[in-house]
Amino acid sequence: MKKTLLPHWRKVTANTNHYAKLYKETYEKVGLLPVSEEYILGCHSILYYFRENLVGGFIINDGKMKPLRYFSIIKTDEEIELLLDIEDLEESHLMEICCIFLDKKIAPMYRVLFYVEVLSKTYKFAKFWHKKGILGGSFEKKIQLMQMKLMPHIILKTVINKSLKITGHSKGLVMLYYCPTNEFILRAISVVLQYSFLKLFKKAQKSN
């Protein structure tokens, strides 16, 4: 039997009702915006396990089978069109990477491996689908700062209020941003190197 480099690390495609439900339940414990099982099944959705524990996941959506999730926070289609016109974009030229979650207790090596997989798959699908841009977004400042190293072009930056389709979160800054596909791979390499160095540096500090 062939041995794998990381025998306790495996991934599963969430293409059944069981895994879609599991993805939904796990993500909604940490995510602000609910995600439907229908959306998960209509996208490229991946779950990661360490030993028998579910530790992470991400979703890539080409916008064809399912509308772009990030635009669901915007009140009307007219507002979406206005924002895209300002950036000289078309919705059909964009794909999104979303609903990312990862157990904070997972070891640094596996964290790096996870994000390498997320970024490489994102770029692979963007090229395969001939997408001109990759869309991202977040409500959390820490995530926004990290993701904007990858996707520096801001589409929307606004305070959550009653005009947005979000309930239960009365305040906070939501941001949507994108990166042209031809810029993404170099930015991804830079972010992975910075992230890896930071994790190794923190680990070295703890051991001293």
N, C-alpha and C positions, 0 to 999 in steps of 0.2 A: 504494500500500500504506500502510495506516494505521500511523503510528509510535506506539510505546508510550513512556510516561514513563520506564520502566526496562527497556530492551530486553534486557539480559542476565539479568534476573531472571524466573524462571518456576516454576510449580508444577505438580505431577503428582499425580493421585489414584492411590493404590496399590491398585488394584482388579484387578490381574492377578497371576498367580503370579510373574512376573519382578520386578515392583516390590515385591511382598510379601517375596520373598527378599532383595532389595536393602535394603529397610527393616530387616529382621531382622539381616542381617549388619552393616550400618552402625551400628545402634543398640547392638547387643551389644558393640561395641568400647568403648563409653563407659558403657553402662547396667549396673547391678548385677544386675538381675533379668531373665532371658531372656524373650523375647517370641516367640510362635509365629506362623508364617505364617497359620495358620487364624484367629487372633485379629485380625491385621492386616486380613485380607480381610473379616472380619465387622464391622468398624468403619469409621468415617469417617477414613481415613488419608491424610495429605498429605505429599508430599516436595517440597523446594524445591531448585532448581538456580540457581547463578550461573555464567553462561556454560555450560560443559559439566560443571561439577563439582557433585556432590551436596553440599549444605551444611547442610541442616536438614530437620526433619520433626516432626509431632505427630499424635496419635491422639485422637479423641473417640469415646466409647463410651456408648450409651444404656442399656446393661445388659439389653437384650432379646435381641438375637442372640447376644451373648457376655456371660458373667458379668463383673461389675466386677473388673478386674485387681487393683486395690489390695487387695481383700479376699482375694486368693489368698495373701497372706503370713500371714494369720490361720489358726490351726490347725484350727478346726472351725466349722461353721455356727452352733452354739450360742453360740460366742464372738462371732461377728458379730452375732447377734441381741441379745446382751447389750449390746454396745457401742452399737448403734442404739437400744435401749430407753432407755439412759442419756441419749442426746441427743434422745430423742423423735422418731426418724426411721424411715422405712421404706425398704428398699433400692430398691423400685420408684420412689421419688420422687427418686432420685439418678442423675446421670450423672458420667462422669469424663473428665478431660483428662490424658493420660499419654504416656510414651515420647517426651518432647520432647528434641530434640537440635539443636544449632546450632554450626557451625564457629566457633571463637573468633577466627579470622583475618578473618572477614567484616567489611566496613566498617560503622561505627556506623549509617549511614543504613539499611542493609539489616537490621541487627539490630533496629532500632526497627520497621521495616516488618514484619519477621517476627513480633515479639511483638504488634503491633497486630492482625495477621491471626489469630494464635492466640486472643487474647482476644475479638475480635469474633465469630469463628466459634463459640467456646465459648458466648457469650451468645446468639447467634442460634439455635443448636441447643437450648439449654436452654429457650428460649421456645417454639420449634417443638414440642418434645417434651413441653411442659408439666411440666418438671422443677422441683421445689421447691428443689433444692440441687445444687451442683457440687462434686465430690470431687477432691482432689489428694493428693499424698504424695511423700516423698523420703527417701533415706538420707543425703543430703549437706547439711551445715549451711548452706552458702551458699545453696543452692536453697531450703531450708526457710525461711530468713529472708525471702527474696524472695516465695515463694509464700504465706507466712502474712500478708503485707500484703493479699493477695487473698482468702485463705480462712482467717480467724482462729479458726474454731471447731475445736478439736482433738478428734478421735475416738479416736486411739490414739497413745501416746507410750511406746515401750519399747525396751530394748536388744535387739539381735539376739542370739538364742541358739538352742539346739537345738530349742526348741518351735516355732520358725518354719520355714516351708518354704523355707529359703534355705541353700545350701551354698557353701562357699568364702569366706564372710565371717563370721569368728568374733566380731567386735565392731563396734559402731556403733549409733547411735540411729536408729530408723525412726519417722517421724511420718505420720499420716494426718489430714487436716483438710478442712473443707468451708466453703462460703459459700452462704447463701440466695440464690437467683437474683435476687430483687428488690434485693439489695445489691451484686451483682457488677459492674454496669456503672459505678457511681460509683467503686468501688474500682479497677476496671480503668483508668479514665481517670486517676486519681490516680497509679497505679503507672507508667503510660506516660509521664506528664509528668515524674515524678521520674527515671525511667530515661533519658529523652531529655536532660534537663538535665545529669545526671551524665555522660553520654557526650560532650555538647558541651563541658562544663567540662574534662574530661580532654583532649579534643582541643585546646582553646585553650591549656591548660597546656603541651602538647608543642610547640606552634608558637611559644611564647614563648622 
